[in-house]
Structures are given as C-alpha cells and as structure tokens.
C-alpha cells in the first residue's frame, strides 16, 4: 500500500486500499497501524484536513481499532532509504 505524506504532529503518512477498506497510518516514531472497515470518505477527509492529527484523534482513533504492524512489514525498502538519506 502506498502511503502519502502528512505533515501534522505525530502523523507521518497514510495510505488506503479501497478493495479491502484498510487504512495504514504511519506515526513519526516509525510505528504503522492498520485500521479495517474504513470508508474511502474517512480517508479523504483525513488527507484534506487542515489538522490531520486532530482529525485522527477525533474521528479515527475513537471509532476504529488499530493493529500495530511489525516494523519490518510496515515499511518498504524505499521508505527505509528515504529515512536514512532524507528522501521525500
């Protein structure tokens, strides 16, 4: 799943898979959580929000159960290289 960058407090990026209605949220500490049964509209609102961290806390964290993904499965090789070399 491709994640799009977020520049908001504790959130680093978010991605969405429409076929499984699954959203991944990456936090600035490197943790990635998976949220299931999330509508496309919720993901759209998160990405369009002027404060994604607040939107996450108000609309996602309270309504959906997140499951932390293992670190090795949560980031791609490109993400790790970006972290190492400061890529976008």
Buried (B, 14 or more C-beta within 10 A) or exposed (E): EEBEEBEBBBBBBBBBBEEEBBBBBBBBEEBBBBBEEBEEEBBEBBEEBEEBBEBBBEBBBEEBEBEEBEEEEBBEEEBEEEEEEEEE
